[in-house]
Amino acid sequence: MSKVESYIAPQEITSSEIKILKAVLYFNIFNHPLSIQEIIRFSELSNTEINDLPALLQNLISRNFLFEINGYYLINNQPLFVQRRLEGQHLAKRYLTRAILVSRIISWFPFVRGVMISGSLSKDYMDAGSDIDYFIVTEKGRLWVCRSILALLRKVMIGPMRKYFCINYFVAIDALQIPDQNIFTATEIVTVYPTYGIDVYQLLQHSNQWTKQYLPNAEVRVVDINSKKYVLSLKSLFEWIFSGSLGERLDTYLFKLMLKRWKNRYNHFDESEFDVNMRTKKNIAKQHEKGHQFVILQKYKSQIDVFEQQHGIKLNG
């Protein structure tokens, strides 16, 4: 007996509804339902479309494209996802205090000019398996000196302390424009939480105006950072000692050493994969050895493909 393929008749869908669905689908990768304010923040909705958002959401719900549970919107009717989200928010508030304290410690180290929380905590979520990730901005020409000192600090940490001290992305103050222009990187940039160097955070956002192509409604965070100046004589002394040719030679040596080491350790990456995941330049040190960006973008594409097949609609093209 021949199999009869199922056929789903194409459905009408507006561009406004597509923008909403794509925002919710992106965060569905992480089983992370969105509130109305988050749908606005992480979508391309215009001001007129935002005014119509409640009606647009109701229309999507009536057609089983979306579900609403306790003020959160998600692709599948999964109350456990909302419960998980609420528990994660509660835990994130506790860990944010800890992360701000660690950020203050990081700021004491030589050549650190800005510290920002990234990863899940920057999106107001934590669970038992979450790390605390930091995006660190350094002085020009001293990134590898700075990174090496902080990496040594992490090595002497014991137990769970390492889990809350993930320093896998450094950029120098002259390399704030991030070259990977896609929805993943845009989301990471607009959600970083500044904890030290508010002027550096603002410069990062200004240097990456391309994110507006993906997330035009994402506003710069307004965070109350203690701006009191502390006289850190040891930090100042170290920076003075390594401000000249000695510091330049040391930074270049550490850069070349780490580039050689990472090329050998991560030789399973081809050239383009290495550049994205393990970008190692004089003014950039990125260590995403699990290829997180590639994984998330592929999952996002799969989410869209499956949703299109299930509902007989086109979200792309």
N, C-alpha and C positions, 0 to 999 in steps of 0.2 A: 504494500500500500504506500503510495507516495505521500510525503509529508506536505502539508499545506502551510506555507509561511504566513505568519500573522501579519496583518496590515493595519497600521494606525493612520487614519486619515489626518492630513495636515490641519493644524489649528491656527487660527488667527492670533497674532500676538503683536503688541505695539513695541516701539523702540524703548519707551519708558519702562515697560514691564521687563524687557530684556536686560536693561541696566540693573534693575533690582535683582533679578534672578542670578545674574553673573556675580554680583557682590555676595549673595547668600551662598552660591555654589562654591566660591573660593574658600570661604570659611567653613563650609561643610567638609572640606578636606580634613579639618582638625576637629570635626564634630562640635563646632562652636557656633551656636545660634546667635543671631544678631538682634539688637534692639532697633527701634526706628531711628534713633540718632546715629547708630553705627551703620545702618544701611545708607543713610545720607552721607556719612563720612567716607565710606568705602565704595561709593558708586559714582557714576558720571552724571547723575541727575542734575538738570538745570533748576534754577529757582522756581520756574513755573511748575515743573514736574514735582518738586519738593512740596509745593502747596497742595498738589493733588495726591500726595503719597498715601494718605489713609484710604482713599477710594481705590487707588491702584492695588494696594495690598489686599483689600477686601475682594477685589476681582480675581486676584491670583489665588486667594484662599478658596473662593467659591468654585474654582476650576481644579482644585487639588494640586496646583502647582507649588503652593506653599502651605505651611501649617503655622498656626500661632498658638503658643503655650506660655501663659503668664507674662505676656508682653515681649516674648522673644519669637523670632521668625526663623524657620528652618525648613529644609527640603523634605525631610521625613517626619512622620508623626511619632517622634521619639521623646517622651517626657523625661527619660533618663538623661538625654543630652542637656536639657535645661537644668535638671538637678545638678549634673556634673559642672555645668557652667557656673551656677550659683555658688557651689562649694569651692570652685577654683577661684572665684572672685574674692571670697572670704579669706582663703589662704594667701592670695596675692597681696592683700592689705598687710598681712603679717610680715611677709617676706620683703615687701617694699622698704619697710623700715630698716631691715637688715642690709638690703642692697645699698641704700643710701649711706649707711655707715661704712660699708666696704668701699664705696665710691670715694668717700672722704679720705680713706687710707690710701687708695690708689693715687689720689690727687697730690699726696705728699711726696710722691716719687719724682725724681728728676725728669724734666722735659715733658711732663704730662700737662696738656693745655685744655683738655676737655674730656669728660667722662659721661657716657650715656648708657642707660640700661636698654638692652634690646631683647629679642626673643619673646617667649610667651609672657614674661612678666610685664613687658612694655605694652602688652595687649590685655592687661588686667586679668591674667590667668596664671595659676600655678597648680600643679598636682605633685604627687609623691615622686614622679619620675622626672620632674622639670629641673633644669639647671638655671642658674642666674648668669646671663650673658652680658658682657660689657663691650661697648664700642668706644674705643679710646683714640683720642686725637693727640698727636705729639708735636713737638717743635720740629720745624723743617730741618732735615739733615741729621736728626738724632733719634729717629724712630727705632732703629735696631738696638741702640744702647738702652733706650727706655724699655723696649719689649723684653730684652734679655734680663734686665734687673727684675721685672715683674714676673717673668717665667721662673726665675730662681726662687722668688718668694713662693710661688705656687708649688714648686717641687718640695719645699720643706713643710708644707701644710699636711695635716694628717686627717684621716677619716672623711666625714662629709664636708669638711671645709672646702676641699677642692671643687666639689660639686657647685658650690655657691661662688666660685671665683673663676668663671670661664672667660678667659681673655683671648678670644680667637679672631679678633678683627681690630687692626690698628691702621690708621691713616695719618699721614703728616698734614700739618696745617695747609700745605700747598697742594694737597691732593684730595680735596673735599668733594669734588665732583665724581660721583660713582659711575663707572662706565656701563654697568649692566642695566640697561634701560628696559625693564619689564614689570609686570604687575607684582611679582614677588619682591623685587628690590624696592619698588616704589612703596609698597606696604611697609617694608622694614624701615625705610628712611622716615616716613611720616609718623611712625609710631614710636621711635626712640624716645626715651624719657631722660631729659637732661638732669644730671645731679651735680655737675661741676663744670663751670665755664659756660654760662648762658650765652655769652657773646659768640662762642665757638659753635654752639648748637644752632643759633640763628644764622650763622654764616654757612653751616652745613645745609640748612633748608634753602637758603638763598642760592647756594651753588648747585642745587638740584631742582631747579624750576621745571625740569622735564617731567617730574612726578605728577604735575598738574594734568598732563595728557591722560593719565590713568586715574588719578584721584583728585579731581579739581576741587572737591569740597573739604579736603583734609586741611585743617588749619594748624598753624604753628602752636605748639603747647604753650600755655602760660603757667609757669611753675615758679613757686616762691623758693628760690635758692638763696641760702645765707651768703650774702656777698661780702661779709666781713673779711678783711685781709689779715691773714696770719703770717707772721714773720717766721719762715722756716729756714733758719740759717744753714742747716745741713744741706737742704735741697739747693739753695742758692749757691752754696760753696761748691757743691758737686757740679752744678751747671757751669759755674765760672771756670773750674778746672778743665772741663771738657768742651769749652765753647770754641776753642781754636782748632788748629790742625790736628792735635792729639785726638780730640773728639771725632773729627771727620775720618781720620784713619781707622779708629776703633769701630765706628759705625759701618764703614765700608767693609771692614774685615768680618764683622758679625753678619752683615747682609750676605756676603759671598759664602760664608760658612753654612748659613741656614739654607740658602738656595741649593747648594750642593747636597746637603743632607736631605732636604725635602724631595729633590729630584730623584734621589736613590730610594727613599722610603715609599714614595707614591708613584713609582714607575708604571703602575697599571693605568694611570691617567694618560690620555693622549695630550698633545700640546694645548688644544683649546680647552679641554676639561681641566687641565692643571691650572691654566690661567684663570678660569672662573672659580675653581674650588680652593686652590692653593696659591693665589696671586702673591708673588714674591718679587717686589720691586724695592728700589731704594726708599720710596715713600709710601709703600703699602705692604702690610703683612696680614694676609687672610688665610685662616686655617679652618676650612670647612671640609674635612676629609671624607665625610659621608655624602658629599655631593648634594647637599640639601636643596639648593636652588633648582638643579635639574629635576630632582625627585618631585618637588612641589609643582613645578610647571607642568610636568607630565601628568601628575594626578589631576591638576586643574583641567587640562585638556580632556582627560578621561571622564571627569565629572560632567563636563559639558556634552561630550559625545553620548554618554549613557542617558542623560536627561533628555536630549533631543530625540533619541530613539524611543524612550518611554512615552513621551508626550506628543510626538509627531510635530515638533517645531524646530526652527532653526535659530540658534542664538548667535552664530558667527556667519559672516558673509551674506 
